Amino acid sequence: MEPLQPIRAKSVPSFGLVWLLTIVGAAVIFPLVSVLWINYYKTEDPAWIDLLYRQKHIALQRRTSPRLVIVGGSAALFGIDAELIERKLHIPTVNLATHAGLGLRYLLDRAKRELRPGDIVLVAAEYETWPDAYRDSEGPAFDYIWTYDKPYLASMNAIEAAKMISAVPWSQWPISAQGWLDRRRGDYLHFPELSFYSVATLDPNGDIHIVTPSAKSQPPSFAFPSDPALPAMQSIRDFGAYARDNGIRLLWTWPNIARPRALSQPPGFLLDLLQSSGFVILDQPADNAFPPDWFMDTPYHPNPCCRRLRTEELIRRLRPELGLPPAPEKVTGLFLLAGREHHLTDGNLFADDPGVRFRYLSRDSDPRSISPERVAERVRQGTPIYTDSDDAKPLLESAGLTLTLQSHQIQTVSQWFAEHPSSIICIAAPKNHSLDPIWKTVVADPVYRQLASGFAAEINQRLFRSNSMPCIISIQTSPEAKITVDDREFVSSATGVCVLAIDPEMGIVVGKAIFTPAANIETWRLYRVGRAL
């Protein structure tokens, strides 16, 4: 038998090269394919965040610098009133706050894209944004970056980007296919699912104005960061350096929160970090802690009355930082907030009287509340006291007080339409309604004829325009006139003509009213509190 000839491994070098190229190719191609394919369009939070940023970008573009830009999560979105600041301090102000789940690093990095030299940044970040672990696995930051801000992956260091890519579960690959189909159909915006939160409820300053059910939760303490080596710490330093290079001033306010069971002070290293990075710290954490009953669905979301209190106190602290004289220590009057609802009006602004203080009408022990009995005492002392809340009336009557109309504003149909020359106008009315002839002068003939006929046709359409916010418009005329925008009902009436003005760029409601047959509306009223006779 002849011996077997040895096999010469001539193919070994090429075989090894193929394997090497396969490994290298996979290391390059797999991340690239992942970035191009993976999305979380099936998830609600990323869509909500993206809609908010798109609206707020428009709000910022409309204002000239220097601007006051508020940065933070939903605590600032719900808790700081940029419109109130702008109107009282006469500085263009935009609430850029969105979602705490993005983490402090992303919130600051995203703000850089919108800032201009000379701007002033007010950071009001939740305590939970400091650990900043939200983008290590599926969650608000992870899902949002993968879906709506993939270029941000390129700004991360290689190790962190690799961690994000490896953290995508294999189950997301087929789900992403359905996500792309949803995007093609326009269903990725999740309007119906956002039952409590609606992008249409923002105002032109980026504030949100809604009232949600109350959870009445109370945190155990302020969740200050305990590790000075957290990545967010370096992010603060970097943001400070960026601000110095671009002539941007930095202010810091601790987030509004339901008062914890135990109060504490921030660690020294955190205060040193903020101050050395160029932040002016405006307050103490306890200054922005309010009774849990004043909050809504989370301990970071104050109701509109608490929001007004928090912002009024913030305005007093901002005045010296903006070159304005300090608010007088002497109290020139009190304005009472009551219930949970509150709306900013010309009647309750008091822009020319910074000595007016705001108090929550309740028997809470918080120094920013005031009991009906204490109100009666202040009335006897001669302090001017005002309110515009119907919820205040029974509480004040229990203390022998009464409300007298101090002032109000009446607006005609023509005046209302003149305030919204560039808006999309929705009109609806119940069947067989009475229509004042003045409507013929403010609406087009076809619209007037339809309204005068006693029936307004039903409209249900989805509005999309290039470079604009999408919103859903739905008008129902039976059994009563209703207008729904972005799956939220704003105006409902069985007695008058409903009108709604929508900003075509931001997709937000900028005006709403119900006109009775008299064709006039009372836009606001202010009461003076006095002793019952």
C-alpha positions in Angstrom: 0.0 0.0 0.0 1.3 3.3 -1.0 1.6 5.9 1.8 -0.9 8.8 1.7 0.6 12.0 0.5 0.3 14.8 3.0 -2.2 17.5 2.2 -0.6 20.9 1.7 -2.6 23.6 3.4 -2.3 26.1 0.6 -5.7 27.5 1.4 -4.9 28.3 5.0 -3.8 31.9 4.4 -6.8 32.8 2.2 -9.2 30.9 4.6 -7.9 32.9 7.5 -8.2 36.1 5.6 -11.8 35.4 4.7 -12.6 34.8 8.4 -10.8 38.0 9.4 -12.6 40.0 6.8 -15.9 38.4 8.0 -15.3 39.4 11.5 -14.2 42.9 10.6 -17.1 43.2 8.2 -19.6 42.1 10.8 -18.1 44.6 13.3 -18.7 47.4 10.8 -21.8 46.3 8.9 -23.8 45.0 11.9 -23.7 48.4 13.8 -24.5 50.2 10.5 -27.5 48.0 9.7 -28.7 48.3 13.3 -28.6 52.1 13.2 -30.4 52.2 9.9 -33.1 49.6 10.9 -33.8 49.7 14.6 -36.6 52.0 15.7 -39.2 52.3 18.5 -42.1 53.8 16.5 -44.3 51.3 18.3 -43.6 53.1 21.6 -45.4 56.2 22.8 -42.8 58.1 24.8 -40.4 58.7 21.9 -43.2 60.2 19.8 -44.3 62.4 22.6 -40.7 63.7 23.2 -40.1 64.2 19.4 -43.4 66.2 19.1 -42.4 68.4 22.0 -38.9 69.2 20.6 -40.3 70.0 17.2 -42.8 72.5 18.8 -40.3 74.0 21.0 -37.8 74.5 18.2 -40.4 76.6 16.4 -41.0 78.6 19.6 -37.3 79.3 19.9 -36.9 80.3 16.3 -39.6 82.9 16.7 -37.7 84.8 19.5 -34.7 87.0 19.2 -31.7 86.7 21.6 -31.0 87.2 24.3 -33.6 84.6 25.3 -34.2 82.8 28.6 -34.3 79.1 27.8 -35.6 76.6 30.4 -34.0 73.2 30.3 -35.1 70.1 32.2 -37.6 67.2 32.3 -41.3 67.2 32.8 -41.0 68.8 36.2 -40.0 72.0 34.4 -42.5 71.4 31.6 -45.4 71.2 34.1 -43.9 73.4 36.8 -42.4 76.6 35.2 -44.5 79.0 33.3 -42.4 80.6 30.5 -45.2 82.8 29.3 -45.6 84.3 32.8 -41.9 84.9 33.0 -41.8 86.5 29.6 -44.7 88.8 30.3 -43.5 89.9 33.8 -39.8 90.2 33.2 -40.0 91.3 29.5 -37.4 88.8 28.2 -38.2 86.3 25.4 -38.6 83.0 27.3 -39.1 79.4 26.0 -39.7 76.3 28.0 -37.4 73.7 26.3 -38.1 71.1 29.0 -39.4 67.7 27.9 -38.8 64.4 29.7 -36.6 63.4 32.7 -36.2 60.0 31.1 -33.7 61.5 28.6 -31.2 62.0 31.4 -29.2 65.1 32.2 -26.5 64.5 29.6 -28.9 64.4 26.7 -31.0 67.3 28.0 -27.9 69.5 28.0 -26.5 68.2 24.8 -29.8 68.8 23.0 -30.1 72.3 24.4 -26.8 73.2 22.8 -28.4 72.8 19.3 -30.9 75.5 20.1 -28.8 78.1 22.0 -27.3 81.3 20.6 -24.6 83.5 22.0 -26.1 85.8 24.6 -28.8 83.5 25.7 -29.5 82.7 29.4 -30.1 79.1 30.3 -32.2 78.1 33.4 -31.6 74.4 34.2 -34.3 72.7 36.4 -33.5 69.0 36.2 -35.1 66.3 38.3 -32.9 64.6 40.8 -33.3 61.3 39.0 -31.6 62.7 35.8 -28.2 62.7 37.5 -27.5 58.9 37.5 -28.4 59.1 33.8 -28.7 55.3 33.3 -31.8 55.7 31.1 -30.0 55.1 27.8 -28.2 51.9 28.9 -31.3 49.8 28.1 -34.8 50.2 26.6 -36.5 53.2 28.1 -37.3 56.9 27.2 -33.8 58.0 26.3 -32.7 54.7 24.6 -36.0 54.4 22.6 -36.0 58.1 21.6 -32.3 58.2 20.4 -32.7 55.0 18.4 -35.9 56.4 16.8 -35.7 60.1 16.3 -32.1 61.2 17.0 -29.7 58.5 15.6 -27.0 61.1 14.7 -26.6 61.5 18.5 -25.1 58.0 18.5 -22.1 59.3 16.5 -21.5 61.9 19.2 -21.1 59.3 21.9 -17.7 57.7 22.7 -17.2 54.3 21.0 -17.7 52.3 24.2 -21.0 53.9 25.0 -22.2 53.6 21.4 -21.2 49.9 21.4 -23.1 49.3 24.6 -26.3 50.9 23.1 -26.0 48.7 20.0 -25.4 45.5 22.0 -28.4 46.4 24.3 -30.9 46.2 21.5 -32.8 42.9 22.0 -33.2 40.6 19.0 -37.0 40.8 19.4 -36.8 44.4 18.3 -35.7 43.5 14.8 -39.1 42.2 13.6 -40.9 44.9 15.7 -38.9 47.5 13.9 -40.4 46.3 10.6 -43.8 47.0 11.9 -42.6 50.4 13.2 -41.4 51.4 9.7 -44.9 50.5 8.3 -46.5 52.6 11.1 -44.3 55.5 10.1 -45.3 55.2 6.5 -49.0 55.3 7.4 -48.4 58.2 9.8 -49.5 56.1 12.9 -46.2 56.5 14.7 -47.3 59.8 16.4 -49.6 57.9 18.9 -52.3 60.6 19.2 -55.0 58.3 20.5 -52.7 56.7 23.1 -51.7 60.0 24.7 -54.9 60.3 26.6 -53.7 62.7 29.4 -50.8 64.5 27.6 -51.4 66.3 24.4 -49.0 68.4 22.3 -51.9 70.6 21.3 -52.1 71.9 24.9 -48.8 73.6 24.7 -48.7 77.4 24.4 -46.4 79.5 22.1 -43.8 79.6 24.9 -43.6 75.8 25.1 -45.5 75.4 28.4 -48.0 72.6 28.9 -51.5 73.4 30.3 -53.4 70.3 31.4 -54.9 68.9 34.6 -54.4 65.2 35.2 -55.7 62.9 38.0 -53.9 63.2 41.3 -51.6 60.4 42.5 -50.8 62.2 45.9 -47.4 60.4 46.3 -44.7 61.7 48.6 -41.0 61.0 48.1 -39.0 59.9 51.1 -36.3 62.5 50.5 -34.5 64.5 47.9 -32.7 62.0 45.7 -29.3 63.9 45.4 -26.6 62.1 43.5 -24.1 60.4 45.8 -21.3 59.6 43.3 -19.2 62.6 42.1 -17.8 60.4 39.3 -21.1 60.1 37.5 -20.9 60.9 33.7 -23.4 63.6 34.2 -20.9 65.5 36.3 -18.6 65.8 33.4 -21.5 66.8 31.2 -22.1 69.8 33.6 -18.5 70.8 33.3 -18.6 70.5 29.5 -21.8 72.5 29.3 -20.2 75.2 31.5 -17.2 75.4 29.2 -19.6 75.6 26.2 -21.5 78.4 27.8 -18.3 80.4 28.6 -17.1 80.1 25.0 -20.4 81.3 23.6 -21.3 84.1 26.0 -24.2 82.2 27.6 -25.2 82.8 31.2 -26.2 79.8 33.4 -28.8 79.7 36.1 -29.8 76.8 38.3 -33.1 76.2 40.1 -33.9 73.0 42.0 -36.9 71.1 40.6 -40.4 71.5 42.0 -41.4 68.4 43.8 -43.9 67.1 46.3 -42.5 67.9 49.8 -40.5 64.8 50.9 -40.9 63.2 54.3 -37.4 64.2 55.2 -35.7 67.5 54.0 -31.9 67.7 53.4 -29.3 69.8 51.7 -27.4 68.9 48.5 -23.9 67.5 49.0 -21.0 69.9 48.9 -19.4 68.4 45.9 -22.6 69.0 43.9 -22.8 72.7 44.8 -19.0 73.1 44.1 -19.6 71.5 40.7 -22.4 73.8 39.7 -20.7 77.0 40.9 -17.3 76.1 39.3 -19.1 75.4 36.0 -20.6 78.9 36.0 -24.1 78.3 37.4 -25.8 80.8 39.6 -27.9 78.8 42.1 -31.1 80.7 42.7 -32.7 78.7 45.5 -32.6 75.8 47.9 -34.3 72.4 47.3 -36.8 73.0 50.1 -37.8 76.3 48.4 -39.4 74.3 45.6 -41.0 71.6 47.7 -44.8 71.9 48.0 -47.6 69.9 49.7 -48.3 66.6 47.9 -52.0 67.6 47.5 -50.8 70.3 45.1 -49.5 67.8 42.6 -51.1 65.7 39.9 -50.0 62.4 38.4 -46.4 62.4 39.6 -44.6 64.1 42.5 -42.9 66.3 39.9 -46.1 67.6 38.2 -47.7 70.5 40.1 -51.3 71.4 39.3 -51.8 74.8 37.6 -52.3 76.7 40.9 -49.0 75.4 42.3 -47.3 76.1 39.0 -48.3 79.7 39.3 -46.9 79.9 42.9 -43.7 78.2 41.9 -43.2 80.5 38.9 -44.0 83.7 40.9 -41.3 82.8 43.4 -38.9 82.0 40.6 -39.6 85.4 39.0 -38.7 87.2 42.3 -35.3 85.4 42.3 -34.8 86.1 38.6 -35.3 89.8 38.8 -31.8 90.7 40.1 -30.1 88.3 37.6 -31.9 90.1 34.7 -30.8 93.6 35.9 -34.2 94.4 37.4 -34.7 95.9 40.8 -35.7 93.4 43.5 -39.4 92.9 44.2 -40.4 95.0 47.1 -40.6 93.3 50.5 -43.8 95.2 51.3 -46.9 93.2 50.3 -49.1 95.5 48.2 -51.8 92.8 47.7 -52.7 89.1 47.7 -54.0 87.0 44.9 -55.8 83.8 46.0 -55.5 80.6 44.0 -58.0 77.9 44.7 -59.0 74.4 43.5 -56.7 72.9 40.8 -57.4 75.0 37.7 -55.8 78.3 36.9 -55.3 80.3 33.7 -53.0 83.3 33.1 -55.0 86.3 32.0 -54.5 90.1 31.7 -56.6 90.4 34.8 -54.4 88.2 37.1 -51.0 89.1 35.7 -50.2 92.1 37.9 -47.1 92.8 35.8 -46.9 96.4 37.0 -47.2 95.5 40.7 -44.4 93.1 41.8 -45.5 93.6 45.4 -48.6 91.4 44.9 -48.0 88.0 46.5 -49.8 84.8 45.5 -51.2 82.3 48.0 -53.0 79.0 47.8 -56.4 79.2 49.6 -56.2 76.1 51.8 -55.5 75.1 55.4 -52.2 73.5 54.6 -49.3 74.4 56.9 -47.1 75.5 53.9 -46.2 79.2 54.2 -47.5 79.7 50.6 -51.0 78.7 51.6 -53.5 80.9 53.5 -56.6 79.8 55.3 -60.0 81.6 54.9 -59.8 82.8 58.5 -56.4 84.3 57.8 -57.8 86.0 54.6 -60.5 87.5 56.8 -57.9 88.9 59.1 -55.9 90.4 56.3 -59.0 92.0 54.9 -59.7 93.6 58.3 -56.1 94.9 58.2 -56.8 96.6 54.9 -54.7 94.4 52.6 -56.2 94.3 49.0 -57.0 90.7 48.2 -58.1 89.4 44.8 -59.1 86.1 43.1 -60.6 84.9 39.9 -61.4 81.4 41.0 -65.0 80.2 41.5 -63.6 77.5 43.8 -62.6 80.3 46.2 -66.1 81.5 46.8 -67.5 78.8 49.2 -64.2 78.8 51.2 -64.3 82.5 51.7 -68.0 82.6 52.5 -67.3 80.2 55.4 -65.2 83.0 56.9 -67.7 85.7 56.4 -66.2 87.1 53.2 -67.7 87.9 49.8 -66.6 88.6 46.3 -67.2 91.8 44.4 -66.4 92.2 40.7 -63.3 94.4 40.4 -62.8 94.3 36.6 -63.4 92.2 33.6 -62.9 92.1 29.8 -65.5 91.7 27.1 -64.5 90.7 23.6 -66.5 90.9 20.4 -66.4 88.3 17.6 -64.5 90.8 15.5 -61.9 91.4 18.2 -61.4 87.7 18.8 -60.8 86.9 15.1 -58.5 89.9 14.8 -56.2 88.3 17.5 -55.8 85.2 15.3 -55.1 86.4 11.7 -52.7 83.6 10.9 -54.4 80.7 12.7 -56.4 77.8 11.4 -60.0 78.5 12.6 -62.4 75.7 13.5 -66.0 76.6 13.9 -68.9 74.5 15.1 -72.4 75.1 16.3 -75.4 73.1 17.6 -78.4 72.7 15.4 -81.0 75.5 15.4 -78.7 77.9 17.1 -79.1 81.7 17.0 -76.6 83.6 15.0 -75.8 87.3 15.4 -75.6 89.1 12.0 -72.1 90.4 12.9 -70.7 86.9 11.9 -71.3 87.9 8.3 -68.5 90.5 8.6 -65.9 88.1 10.1 -66.2 84.8 8.2 -66.4 83.9 4.6 -69.8 83.8 2.9 -69.9 80.0 2.5 -69.1 79.6 6.2 -71.7 82.2 7.2 -74.4 80.6 5.1 -73.6 77.2 6.6 -73.8 78.6 10.2 -76.9 80.7 9.4 -78.6 77.6 8.1 -78.7 76.2 11.6 -76.4 73.3 10.9 -72.6 73.1 10.6 -71.3 70.1 8.7 -69.2 67.6 10.5 -65.5 67.7 9.8 -63.0 65.0 10.7 -59.6 65.3 9.1 -55.9 64.9 9.9 -53.8 67.9 9.1 -50.3 67.6 7.9 -48.2 70.4 6.4 -44.6 70.6 5.5 -42.4 71.9 8.4 -45.4 72.0 10.7 -46.8 70.1 13.6 -49.5 67.5 12.9 -52.7 67.7 14.7 -56.1 66.0 14.4 -59.1 68.2 13.9 -62.5 66.8 14.6 -65.7 68.8 14.7 -69.0 67.2 15.8 -72.4 69.0 15.6 -74.8 66.5 17.1 -76.0 66.3 19.8 -74.0 69.4 20.7 -71.2 71.4 19.1 -67.8 70.1 20.0 -64.3 70.6 18.8 -61.5 68.1 19.3 -57.9 68.7 18.5 -55.2 66.1 19.0 -57.7 63.8 20.6 -58.5 66.4 23.3 -61.9 68.2 23.6 -61.4 71.9 24.0 -64.7 73.5 23.4 -68.1 72.1 23.9 -71.4 74.0 23.8 -75.1 73.3 23.2 -75.9 77.0 23.2 -73.5 79.0 21.1 -70.9 79.0 18.3 -67.6 77.3 19.2 -64.5 78.8 17.7 -61.0 77.4 18.0 -57.7 78.9 16.7 -54.8 76.6 15.9 -51.2 77.7 15.2 -50.5 76.1 11.8 -46.7 75.7 12.5 -46.8 74.4 16.1 -50.1 72.5 15.9 -51.3 74.0 19.2 -54.5 75.7 20.3 -53.9 79.4 20.7 -57.5 80.6 21.3 -60.9 79.1 22.1 -64.3 80.6 22.9 -68.0 80.0 22.9 -70.1 82.9 21.5 -73.6 83.2 22.7 -76.3 84.8 20.5 -75.1 88.2 21.8 -71.8 87.6 19.9 -69.7 88.8 22.9 -67.7 86.8 25.4 -66.2 87.6 28.8 -62.6 86.6 28.5 -61.7 87.1 32.2 -63.0 88.6 35.4 -61.2 89.7 38.6 -62.9 89.8 42.1 -62.0 91.8 45.1 -62.4 90.0 48.4 -64.3 91.9 51.1 -66.3 91.4 54.3 -69.9 90.3 53.9 -72.4 93.0 54.9 
